[in-house]
Amino acid sequence: MLDEQAKKTILRKIPHGLYICGVKDGENVNGFTASWVMQGSFEPPLVINCVKQDSGSHAMIEASGVFALSFLEAGQKDLAQKFFKPQRRVGDKFEDVEFYLGETGCPIISDSLGYVECNVVGSVKKGDHTVFVGEVIAAGVHREGEPLLLESTGWNYGG
C-alpha cells in the first residue's frame, strides 16, 4: 500500500531548478515557471520539460512545437513567482518584464543567466503532465551566476 505522506516527502527531495518557459502560438506569447526540467541527451542535445496538461501554455507548445527555457538566477524568486499564475487570471505576464524573441519566436527573459530554445521532437502524455522532449536548436549565456533552485524558495511542487 502506498504511504501518501512518505511519497510526498521523498518526491519533494528531488532537486529542481526554476526556469521561465517561454511559449508561443502565432503572434501570441506566454510564459510559465517550470521546475520539472532536465537534460536528456548529449547528441543530439535534448531537454525534458514536463508541462501541466490543462494549462494554456501546454496547448501553445502542442500547436507551435517549440519552447524556450530562461534559466533564473538565485535571488530571482519574485520573477519566478510572477510566472506561476495562469495567464487567464493575470493577463500579460511580460508587461513589465524585459524579454526578446528568440529564433523560435518564443520569449526569452533578458535578465536571466541564459537560455535554450527547443523544437519538440517527442512527447508522452501520462498523468496530469506531458513530458515534452525538446531538441536544443539555440542557446546563449547572458551572464555567470548561481541558478535559482526550488528548494531555496521554500515552495513545494510535486509529490
C-alpha positions as CSV (number, residue, x, y, z in Angstrom):
1,M,0.0,0.0,0.0
2,L,1.3,3.5,-0.9
3,D,2.1,5.7,2.1
4,E,1.0,9.1,0.7
5,Q,3.0,11.2,3.2
6,A,6.2,9.2,2.6
7,K,5.7,9.6,-1.2
8,K,5.2,13.3,-0.9
9,T,8.1,13.8,1.4
10,I,10.6,11.8,-0.7
11,L,9.5,13.1,-4.1
12,R,9.9,16.7,-2.9
13,K,13.6,15.9,-2.2
14,I,14.3,15.6,-5.9
15,P,16.3,18.8,-6.7
16,H,14.8,21.2,-9.3
17,G,16.0,24.4,-10.8
18,L,13.5,27.1,-11.7
19,Y,13.1,28.4,-15.3
20,I,10.7,30.6,-17.2
21,C,9.4,28.5,-20.1
22,G,8.6,30.9,-23.0
23,V,5.9,29.7,-25.4
24,K,4.2,31.0,-28.5
25,D,1.3,30.3,-30.8
26,G,1.3,32.5,-33.8
27,E,1.8,36.1,-32.6
28,N,0.7,35.2,-29.0
29,V,3.4,34.6,-26.4
30,N,3.2,33.4,-22.8
31,G,5.5,32.1,-20.1
32,F,5.3,29.9,-17.0
33,T,7.6,28.9,-14.2
34,A,8.9,25.4,-14.9
35,S,10.7,23.2,-12.5
36,W,10.4,19.7,-13.9
37,V,13.2,20.1,-16.4
38,M,16.3,18.1,-17.1
39,Q,18.9,17.3,-19.8
40,G,18.1,14.1,-21.6
41,S,20.8,13.6,-24.2
42,F,24.2,14.9,-25.4
43,E,23.8,14.0,-29.0
44,P,21.5,15.3,-30.2
45,P,21.2,17.8,-27.3
46,L,17.8,17.1,-25.7
47,V,15.9,18.7,-22.8
48,I,13.0,17.2,-21.0
49,N,10.2,19.6,-20.0
50,C,7.1,18.4,-18.1
51,V,4.1,20.7,-18.6
52,K,0.7,20.5,-16.9
53,Q,-1.9,19.4,-19.5
54,D,-4.7,21.7,-18.6
55,S,-2.6,24.9,-19.0
56,G,-2.8,27.3,-21.8
57,S,1.0,27.1,-22.3
58,H,0.6,23.3,-22.9
59,A,-1.8,24.0,-25.7
60,M,0.7,26.6,-27.2
61,I,3.6,24.1,-27.1
62,E,1.4,21.5,-28.8
63,A,0.3,24.0,-31.5
64,S,3.8,25.5,-32.2
65,G,6.1,22.6,-31.5
66,V,8.6,24.9,-29.8
67,F,9.6,26.3,-26.3
68,A,12.4,28.3,-24.7
69,L,13.8,28.0,-21.2
70,S,15.3,31.0,-19.5
71,F,17.5,30.0,-16.6
72,L,16.8,32.0,-13.5
73,E,19.5,33.2,-11.1
74,A,19.4,32.7,-7.3
75,G,17.6,35.8,-6.0
76,Q,15.1,35.9,-8.8
77,K,12.3,34.3,-6.7
78,D,10.0,37.3,-7.4
79,L,10.3,36.8,-11.1
80,A,9.6,33.1,-10.8
81,Q,6.5,33.8,-8.7
82,K,5.2,36.3,-11.3
83,F,5.0,33.4,-13.9
84,F,3.3,30.9,-11.6
85,K,-0.2,32.2,-12.1
86,P,-2.3,31.3,-15.2
87,Q,-2.4,33.9,-18.0
88,R,-6.2,33.8,-18.0
89,R,-6.1,35.2,-14.4
90,V,-3.3,37.7,-14.6
91,G,-3.2,38.8,-18.2
92,D,0.1,39.7,-19.8
93,K,2.9,38.4,-17.6
94,F,5.5,40.0,-19.8
95,E,4.0,43.5,-19.3
96,D,6.9,44.7,-17.1
97,V,9.5,42.1,-17.8
98,E,12.2,42.8,-20.4
99,F,12.4,40.0,-23.0
100,Y,13.2,39.3,-26.6
101,L,12.0,36.8,-29.1
102,G,14.5,34.0,-30.0
103,E,14.9,32.0,-33.2
104,T,11.8,30.0,-32.4
105,G,9.7,33.2,-31.8
106,C,9.4,32.2,-28.1
107,P,10.1,34.9,-25.4
108,I,13.4,34.8,-23.6
109,I,13.9,36.7,-20.4
110,S,16.7,39.3,-20.9
111,D,17.6,39.3,-17.2
112,S,18.3,35.6,-16.9
113,L,21.5,33.6,-16.7
114,G,20.9,32.3,-20.3
115,Y,18.5,30.2,-22.3
116,V,18.0,27.2,-24.6
117,E,15.4,27.1,-27.4
118,C,13.9,23.8,-28.4
119,N,12.0,22.1,-31.2
120,V,9.7,19.5,-29.7
121,V,10.8,16.1,-31.1
122,G,8.6,13.9,-28.9
123,S,6.1,13.8,-26.1
124,V,4.5,11.4,-23.7
125,K,1.1,12.2,-22.2
126,K,0.7,10.4,-18.9
127,G,-0.9,11.5,-15.7
128,D,-1.6,15.3,-15.4
129,H,1.6,16.4,-17.2
130,T,3.0,15.9,-20.7
131,V,6.7,15.1,-21.0
132,F,7.9,17.2,-23.9
133,V,11.3,16.2,-25.4
134,G,12.9,19.2,-27.0
135,E,16.0,19.3,-29.2
136,V,18.1,22.3,-28.4
137,I,18.5,24.4,-31.5
138,A,19.8,27.6,-30.0
139,A,21.4,28.6,-26.7
140,G,23.0,31.6,-25.1
141,V,24.7,32.8,-21.9
142,H,23.7,36.2,-20.6
143,R,25.9,36.2,-17.5
144,E,27.5,33.9,-14.9
145,G,25.7,33.2,-11.6
146,E,24.2,30.5,-9.4
147,P,20.9,29.0,-10.6
148,L,17.6,29.5,-8.6
149,L,16.6,26.2,-7.0
150,L,13.1,25.3,-5.9
151,E,14.4,24.2,-2.5
152,S,15.8,27.7,-1.8
153,T,12.4,29.3,-2.3
154,G,10.6,27.4,0.4
155,W,8.0,26.4,-2.2
156,N,6.9,22.8,-2.9
157,Y,5.9,21.5,-6.3
158,G,5.2,17.8,-6.7
159,G,4.9,14.8,-4.5
